[in-house]
């Protein structure tokens, strides 16, 4: 199975904090693929994993139910906020 690094996010303002509706995976150079939350969920169900990296630390990404009732994603808690999904850049239209 593959471990995908999430390097950017797409968000909506359906709740006070907003929530993730899509992500871009790739490397420090930028995203090479964009995924909807549904696509990430299906990949996770097939055994693939997703993570973020920042501040010298890696954080796993898991499914999350947003307060607005929609599926979203959340990064694991750790000692740095540099690898939080909310700390990543927004995905741009081109890689």
C-alpha positions as a printed NumPy array, in Angstrom:
array([[  0.   ,   0.   ,   0.   ],
       [  1.036,   3.593,  -0.542],
       [  1.609,   6.4  ,   1.955],
       [  0.591,   9.746,   0.46 ],
       [  1.906,  13.048,   1.814],
       [ -0.721,  15.791,   1.923],
       [  0.898,  19.119,   1.014],
       [ -2.131,  21.407,   0.55 ],
       [ -5.85 ,  21.569,   1.263],
       [ -9.104,  22.871,  -0.154],
       [-11.551,  24.087,   2.483],
       [-15.075,  25.417,   2.823],
       [-16.597,  27.631,   5.469],
       [-19.51 ,  25.382,   6.474],
       [-18.465,  25.642,  10.13 ],
       [-16.768,  28.331,  12.213],
       [-13.336,  26.783,  11.596],
       [-14.108,  25.582,   8.066],
       [-13.38 ,  22.045,   7.022],
       [-11.29 ,  20.136,   4.535],
       [-13.168,  19.206,   1.348],
       [-10.124,  18.112,  -0.658],
       [ -6.365,  17.729,  -0.489],
       [ -3.331,  17.737,  -2.734],
       [ -0.65 ,  15.078,  -2.372],
       [  2.943,  15.437,  -3.465],
       [  6.207,  16.759,  -2.087],
       [  7.898,  19.996,  -1.041],
       [  7.876,  20.919,  -4.747],
       [  4.036,  21.032,  -4.753],
       [  1.036,  18.827,  -5.315],
       [  0.953,  16.225,  -8.068],
       [ -2.599,  14.939,  -7.463],
       [ -5.76 ,  16.369,  -5.941],
       [ -8.259,  14.213,  -4.03 ],
       [-11.757,  14.799,  -2.733],
       [-12.453,  13.691,   0.835],
       [-14.512,  10.801,  -0.588],
       [-11.556,   9.641,  -2.686],
       [ -9.28 ,   9.797,   0.38 ],
       [-11.812,   7.772,   2.409],
       [-11.973,   5.091,  -0.317],
       [ -8.179,   4.94 ,  -0.561],
       [ -7.922,   4.567,   3.225],
       [-10.475,   1.737,   3.128],
       [ -8.222,   0.02 ,   0.571],
       [ -5.252,   0.24 ,   2.954],
       [ -3.504,   3.397,   1.756],
       [ -2.406,   5.965,   4.323],
       [ -2.185,   9.754,   4.296],
       [  0.042,  12.006,   6.371],
       [  1.355,  15.545,   6.721],
       [  4.898,  16.637,   7.457],
       [  6.15 ,  19.843,   9.041],
       [  8.353,  21.07 ,  11.853],
       [ 10.423,  17.913,  11.503],
       [  7.453,  15.723,  12.452],
       [  5.009,  13.496,  10.6  ],
       [  1.312,  13.363,  11.544],
       [ -1.152,  10.73 ,  10.366],
       [ -4.411,  11.871,   8.764],
       [ -7.721,  10.247,   9.678],
       [-11.379,  10.646,   8.686],
       [-13.293,  13.246,  10.696],
       [-16.952,  14.221,  10.9  ],
       [-17.259,  17.992,  10.79 ],
       [-19.726,  19.715,  13.122],
       [-21.719,  20.698,  10.02 ],
       [-22.378,  16.997,   9.348],
       [-20.038,  16.526,   6.388],
       [-17.087,  14.171,   6.142],
       [-13.694,  15.795,   6.466],
       [-10.128,  14.964,   7.495],
       [ -8.076,  15.655,  10.585],
       [ -4.354,  15.336,  11.305],
       [ -3.198,  13.571,  14.457],
       [ -2.3  ,  15.554,  17.547],
       [  1.407,  15.936,  18.268],
       [  3.936,  18.415,  19.616],
       [  3.899,  20.807,  16.628],
       [  1.23 ,  22.693,  14.7  ],
       [  3.48 ,  22.9  ,  11.619],
       [  2.08 ,  19.607,  10.309],
       [ -1.605,  20.314,  11.003],
       [ -3.881,  20.176,   7.976],
       [ -5.112,  23.672,   8.836],
       [ -1.515,  24.962,   8.68 ],
       [ -0.938,  23.789,   5.103],
       [ -1.255,  26.085,   2.103],
       [ -4.399,  26.097,   0.002],
       [ -4.02 ,  24.057,  -3.18 ],
       [ -3.393,  26.18 ,  -6.253],
       [ -4.955,  25.506,  -9.642],
       [ -1.728,  24.201, -11.164],
       [  1.043,  22.033,  -9.786]])
